[in-house]
């Protein structure tokens, strides 16, 4: 007679084993309708799994993260079934859940077309309407190989052959379709429906270019049609804001394939924005008590063995280069360089904390298929900083980093965050005592800052706990930018020390932290967040002065020189074009303001000011123009206080 403890602490006793579906019905009709799966003693199971022992059980519904993942994986199987029914000669391979959706890879004799996707989507909806029951079958390894071989599914045979002997194999049936999967899945196909197929791409089998090219169909699935519609609207808006498209239109940057993929070329307009970002960043750090460093781009290969990067990060590093018989390595990280500066002399406890920051360019070997505009590149500048401190200083230093993070991100227009505190994982280094005190220090700093956060149990790095902060952009997407990581590993590996108050030698705590993440990626996020319409203080060109006719060009140049002398980024448009043409051109460039000058403005010593949204701000006296422009953006004042 199983006793079942529910999440609310209540206990229900039953005279005989029962399935998850029966338990859900016993609890209530509403739960029975919403139930997708169950968790028994921490293990996810199909809803039809019998519960035959005393257990802690929770019902998984579609409005939970676990339920959404099950919906998406089940929809991936639905996609595979539809493809097989339409094209029996296609072989299925793998179909995992990814962020916001799923994909399935197929070995198809010809590429899928947009028309194929429409037909596949229609077939999927037929299968949903059929409300086919989904059944799990446990099979032996040899039997599974024989069955898939008979079906001509040789990729599935390869997958099974790579599964260790003795591991349980399960097949899922829906109608005539059978697939290999651990599960769990929804009980019936009729529970699916809020989905959309998004695109097709090529993908090598097992990610290896030596293997056959497969066809990958991407899709998305959500708990409700309302959620799906909101996501598709967001995606349409994201496409409109794509930083690659806007970056080209505004001549901000380019990726020159002649020089190699993943390498960013900053054009004059983009370089202006980068300079503003970096000047503000440096000023903010100096104001917060940091010293700035500059370190080399390469180092002897031995350094990367000492740091451990050659052991655990080699795949992401470029091949060494040789000079005079000695191997040198492009740096993928700045950390070891800051440690070497620390070790240039013996430090005292009185010197701690030491805060060093660097806009350091690093190089990482990313696969070409993973490169994406500014978001994933091979050479990028980290806004890196390292703090070396005593254990008793951790909480205060983390609080300072959080305050600086809020200050910098807030100035750039990001005020909403998702914060995770990641705790000790298996296989980590360091004592239980230092892990516990360090984690408590991070928690205390977050609480002191009044920030809401979630615990990511076991999600820390092997060398220490960490705080990860995701910023939310204008259309609700979250971007991982800021991170704060405690490190007990590198100080030990490099033999770092300080002389403590009792004259003993102690190992400092190292704090790694970045606020923007990388200048390139953060710039890409800024472009999409603002749709290229940068706030006044960030705009590459803040104001364009345009004469109505050529006879007013001298006055336009005078206005331009006056604004330039006040430190504004200003251009004059002296082309022999009509003023309407100039206004349209600079509106498309998303320039914040235009100063129009004609005969009246010249005689009165004014300009007619208009913003990029077409609003007429009236006649502004020239001597007041600079101050007027500066007052129109409050965030600029925050930046000016530091820069």
N, C-alpha and C positions, 0 to 999 in steps of 0.2 A: 504494500500500500504506500505509494510515493507521497511524501510531503513536499510541497513546492513553496519555496519562499519567493515572493514577488518583490519588485524594486521598492515598493512602499513599506516593506517590512512585514506585510501580512503573510500568513501561511495558509495554504489550502491543502487538504488531505483528500486523496482519491482511493477508491477501493481497488482500482486496477490501473495498469499503465494507460496513458493517453497521449495523443499527439499534440503538437503545438496548436493546430487548428482547433482541436477540441477544447484545449485550455482557454484559448482566446474566446470561444463561444461561451464558456462557463463564466468568464469574467464579464462579458457584455457584447451585445450585438454590434455596437459601433466598432469595438476593437476587433471583432472577428472580421468585419468588412475591410478594415484598414491593414490587417496583419499581412506581412510578407514573409517573415521568417522568425526564428527565435534564437535566443542565446541561452545555452544551458551550461552552467558552471563556467561561464566565460567563453564558451565555444559557439560560434555561429553555426546554425543548422537549418535545414529546410523545415518548413512549417509542418510537414508530414512526419517528422522524426518522432518516434515514440519516446516518452519520458517514463522510464521504468524504475527510477531510483530517487531517493531524496536529493533535491537539487535546488540551486538558485536559478530562477528562470525569468527572463524578460522577453516580451513580445516586441519584435522589430517592425515598425511601421514605415511607410514611405516618406513621412515628414522628418525622419531622423537621418543623420549622415550615413549610417550603415544601410538604412533602407534605400536611400538614393543610390548608393553604390550597387546594391543588388538589382535595382531597377535598371541601371545602366548596363550592368553585365548581362542581364537577361535580354535587354534590347540588342546587345551585340550578337547574342545567339539567334535572336529573331532575324537580324540582318543576314546572318550566315544561312539560316533556313530559307529565307526569301531568295538569296542568290542561287542556292542549290536547286530550288524548285524551278527557277527561270533558266539556269544554265547548269545542267547536271555534270558537264565536263569540267567545271571549275573545281579546284581543290581548296579546302579550307585549311587555315594554319592556326593563327592565334588571334584572340580578340579581347584585349584587356580594357579595363576602365582607366581613363585619364582625367585630368582636370576638366570639369564641365562636360564630360561625355565619354566617348569610347571610340575605338577603331577596330576593324577586323581586316586582316591581311589575307588576300586570295591569290592563288596561282591560277591566273586566267590566261587563255590563249590570246586574248587581245585586250587592250586597255578599256576600262569602263568610260563611257561618255556621259554627259549630263542627261541625255535621254535615258540611258541605262539607270541612272540614279532615280529618275522619276518612276520608272517601271518597278524598280526594287522597292521604293518607298510604298508604292501602291500595293505591291504584293505583301509587304509587311503589315499593312493595315487590314488586308484580307485575313491574315493569320491572327491578328488581334480580334477581329470580329468572330473568327471561328472558335475563340476561347478554348484553345487546345490545352488539355492537362499536361503539366510538366512532371516527369517521373525520373527519379534517380535510381541508377542501377550500379551496384558494386561488382566489379569484375576482376579476374586475375590478369596479370601482365601478359601472359602468352595469349590468353583468349582475346584480350583487347587488341593486340598486334594482329592476330589472325583476322579479326572482324574488320579493322580499318584497312588492312591490306586487301581484303575481299571487296571493299567499297572503293578501292582505288585512291584512298587518301594516304599517300605515301609520306606527306609532311607530318600527319598525326602519328604515323608509325615511328618516324624519327624522334618525335617528342617522347613517345612512350618508351622507346629504347634508351633514352637518356635519363629516365626516372629510375632511381635506385630500386633494386630488387627488394621486395617485401613491403614497399609503400603501397597503401591502399589506393586503388584506381576507381574512379566513378565516372559513369556516363550519364548524360542527361538526354531524355527522349521528349520530343514534342511533335506529335504527328509522326510522320515517317523520318523525321530528321533526328540524327544522333550526333552528339558531340562529347568530346572528352573535357571534363571540367571538375574542379574541386567543389564548386558551388559555394554557398547555396543560391537557389534561384527562386523566382516567384512561383506560386503554385499553378498559375494558369496564364496563358498568353493574353487573356482578356484584361489582365491587370496593367498591361502596358498601353502605350498610346500617345503620350506627350513626348514625341521625339521628332527629330528632323535629321536628314542626311545632309552633311555640310560640304564635303569635297572629296576629291580623289588625289592620291599622290603615289609615287613609286617608293618602294622600300625593299631593301635587300633582306633576304631570308636570314634571320638571326643577326641583322645589322652588319653583315660582312659583305664587302663589295665583291668578294670572290664567289659568292653564292648567287643563285638566280634572283632576278628582280621580280617582286610581287606587286600586286595592286592593293593599295591601302585605302579603304573607305572610312572617312571620319564621320561620326554622328554625335548628336547630343540627345540627352533624355532627361526629363524632369518629372517631379512628382505630380504636377498639374499643368494644364494647358496655359494657365496664367503665368506660371513660372517660365515655361518654355517661351511664350511670347515676349516676356520681359528680357530674357536672355538674348533672343534673336534681335530685338530692338537694340540692346546694348552692343551686340556684335556689329550691327549695321552702323551704329554710331562710331564704334572702334575703327571700322574700315575707313570711315570718312576722316577720322583723326589720325590715320596711320602716319607715324613720324617719318617713314621713308618717303611717302608721297609729298608730305608738307615740306620735308627737308629739301627735296629736289625743287619744289615750286619756289621756296624762299631762298634757295641757294645757300643753305646753312652748312651742309656737309655732303660728302659722297663716299662711296666705297669703290675704289678703283681696282677693278679686277686685273688690270695689267700689273699692278703691284702685289696682287695676292688677295684672297678673300679675307674678310674680317679685319681689315686695316682701315682706319677712319682717316679721311682727309677733311680737315676743318677749313671751310671757305671763309672769306673775310666776315660775312654776316654772322656765321656761327661762331667764329673766333671771338667776335665782340661779346657775344653772350657768355661764352666760356670764360673770358677774362673777368666779366662782372661776377660770375659765380665764384671763381677762384679768389678774386680780391676780397669778396665778402666772406668766404670761408676762412681765409687766412686771418682777416681782422677779427672774426668771431673767436677763432682759436687763441690768438694772442691775448684777446680780452679775457678768455677763460683760463689763462695761466699756462698755455702750451708754448713750447719752443718749437721752431720749425727746423726740419732736417732736409737735406738733399743727399741721396745715396746713389751709387752706381746702378746701371742697368744689367750688369753681368757680374758674376763672381766665379771663382774657381769651383769646380765640381765638388771638391771635398766639403765645401760649406753646406751643400745640399744633402750630403750624406750625414753630416753632423745634425742638421735640422730634422732629418727623417724624410724630407720630401722625395729623395730618390727611392725610398722604400715604399711609401704609400701614395705618392702623387706623380710618379714618373710618367704615366700615360698622358698627363695633362701638361707635361713640360716638353719644350722643343729639344731636339737632339743637341748634344754639346758641340761647341766649336773648338778648334784647336789653335793654340798660339805658342810657338816655340816648344812644341811637344807637350804642352800643358792643356788639359781640358777646361773650358769655361762654359758657363750655363747662363742663358737669359733668365732673369729672375721671374718666377711665377708669384712671388710674395715679397713683401718688404720686411717682414718680421725679423729674419736673421740679421739684416743690416742694422736695425735699431739695437739689437742685442749686442752686436759688435761695438757699436758706439758706447753702449753702457759699460762694456767690459774694457774700454780703453783705459780705465783707471779703477782703483778700488773705491767703492762707494760707502758712505756712512748712512746710518739710519736717519741722520739729520737732513740728508738730501732728499729723502723720499717724502712724498711721492714725486717721481719724475714723469712729466707729461711731454711726449714728443710726437709731433704730427708731420706728415709729409704727403704731398700730392705726388705719389710715386707711380710711375708707369710700369706695368708688369705685362708679361707675355705668357699666354697659355695656348696649348695646342688643342684647339677645338676642331671636331670633325666638321667638314665643309657643310654637311647636311644640317648641322645644328646652328649654323650662323644665321643671324637675323638682325639686319640693320644695325642699330646702336645697342640693341638689347643683348646680343650675344656676339662678341668679337674676339679677336686673338690678341690684340694689343689695347690696353685700356689703363686709365689713370685712377687708381684707388685713392679715396680721401682717407688715408690710413692714419691711425694714431695708436700709440702704445703707451700704457701707463705702467710704471714699475712702482710697486708699493708694498707696505707691510700688511700682514693679514688684518690687523686692526683698522686699517685705512680703507678697506674694500668698500664698505657701505657708503662712506662719504664720497669716494671717487665715483662710484656708480651713480649716486644721486647727481653729482656734477655732470656726468656724461648725459644722463637723461634730461637734465635742464638745458644743456647745450643743444641736444637733439631737438627738443621741442622748440627752442628758440630759432634754430636754423630752418627746420622744416616748416614752422609756422610762417616765417618770413617768405618762404617760397610758395605759400598758399596751401599747405597740407596740415590740416587740423584734426583729421580723423585717422585713428590707427587701430590695428589689431596687434596685440602684443602677446607673445608666448614666452614663458619661462621654462627652459628645457633643463631637466634634471639628469642625474647620473645614469649613464647607460652601462650595460654589461661590458666587461673588458676595459674599463677605464683605468687611468693611472691616478695615484694619489691616495692618501689615507681617508678613511671614513670621516675622521674628525674634520679634516680640512674641507672635504666636500660638503659636509653638513653646515659648517660655519659659513662657507662661501655662498651656498644656496640661500641660507637665511639672510645673508647680507644683501643678495640681489632682491629677495622678496621685500625686505625692509625698505630698500631704496625705491622700489616700485610703489609701495604703500605710502611712503613719505611724499612721493610725487603725485599721489592721488590718481594713479593710472590703473584702469581695469586690465587684467591679464588672465591668461589661461595657463595651466600647468601642462606642459608636454612631458609626461613621465617617461624617463629613459631616453629623451630626445637630445640630451646634451652631447657635446663633443667628447671624445675619449679623454681629452686633456682638461676638461672643466665644464661647469654649467654655463648657460648663456641666455641672453635675452635677444629675441628677434622681433623687430618691429616692421609691420607692413603698413604702408600709407594707402589711403583710399583716394582715388582720383575723381575727377568731375563726373564720370559716368558709373561710379561704383565699383570699379576694378581695384584689386589690392595688389600692391607691388612690394616685394621684399627689397628693402633698401638698407635700413639701419640694423646693425648687429653689435652686441657687446658680449665678449667671450672672455671668461677667466681661463688662464692657462697655468697648469702646474707642471707641464711636460717640458716645454722648451727651456725654462730656467734650469731645470735639472740637466737636460741634454748638453747645454752650453756651460754648465758649471758656474752659473751666475751667483754672486754673493753680495752681501752688504755686511758691514760691521755693526752689530746690534749694540744697544745701550750697555749691555754687560760684557762687551768686547768679544762676544762669540761671533762666528760667521754664520749667517742665516741666508736662506734662499728667498729672493723676493717673489711676490705674486706678479704675474704679467697679465695685463688686461689688453686684449685686442679690441679695437672698435672702429667702425666706419659709420658715418651718418648718411651720406649720399649713396654709398655703396661703390659706385664708380662714376666719374664725371660723365662718361659717354652714355651709360644706361640712364642715369638721372636726367640728362639732357633729353633723351628720347622720351622719358616719362613726362617731362615738362612740356615738350612739344604736343603730346597727345592730351595732356591735362588741359592745356590752354588752347588747343586746336591751332597752335601757331600764333595765337593772339596774346603774346607775352604781355605781362603787366609793364607799365611804363619804365620802371627801374631796370627791367631785364631786357627790354626790346633792343634788338641790334641797331635799329634806327628809330629814334624816339620821335622825331618830328621832321617832316619834309616842308621846306619853304618853296612855294610855287608862285611865280609871277603870272599874272593874267596875260600879259603880252611882253614882248622883248624889251619894250621901253621901260619896264619896271624891274629889269634884271639887276641893275645896280643896287636898287633898294633891297631886293631879295638877297643878294650876296651880303649886304650890310647886316640884315637880320640874321643870316646864317652865321656870320663871324661873331656877332654878339652872343648868340646862343652857344656857339662852340667855346667861346671864352669862359662861359659859365659851366663848362664841363658836360654839356649835353651832347648826345650823339645825333648830329643834325646833318641833313643833306639839302642841297638846293636843286630843284629840277628846272633847268634853264632851257629845256628843249623847246623847239618851235612847234609845240602841239597845243591844241585847245585845252583850256583849263578843265573841262569835263573829262577829257581823255586822261589827264594827269591824276585827277581825283580817283577815277576808276582804277588806274594802274596801281596807285599806292594803297588803295583800299584792299585790292587783291594781295598786296604785299603785307597786309595787316599792320601797317605803320600806325601807331597809336594816335598821332595828331598830324594835321596839315595846317600850315600857316599860309593863307592865301593873301597875296599883296597885289594891289592895283593902284590906280591914281589916287583914290580917296585915302587908302591906307598910307601911301607914300607921303601925301600932304599932311596927314594928321599924325604921322609917326606911330601907326598902329598896325596890327595884322588882324585878318578875319580868321578866327580859329574854328576848326571843326574836328570832331573825333572820327575814328575809323568806322563807327556805327552810323555816321551821317548826321550826327547831332551838331547843329550850329551853336557854337559857344559865344558868338558875338565878337565885337571889336575889342581887342586887348592892347593897351598901350605897350609899346616895345619894351620900356624899362620895367614893366611888370610881367612880361611874358614868361621869363625863366622861372620866376617864383610861382606863377600861376600853374605852369605845367608840373612843377615839382609837388605842389599841394594836391594835385589831382590823383596821386597814388600814395596812400598812407604806408604801404609796405616799403616803399622806397625810403621813407624817413627812418624806418627801423634799420634798413641796410646802411644808410648814411651815418647813423650813430656809431657804426663799427668801422666802415670802410675808410 
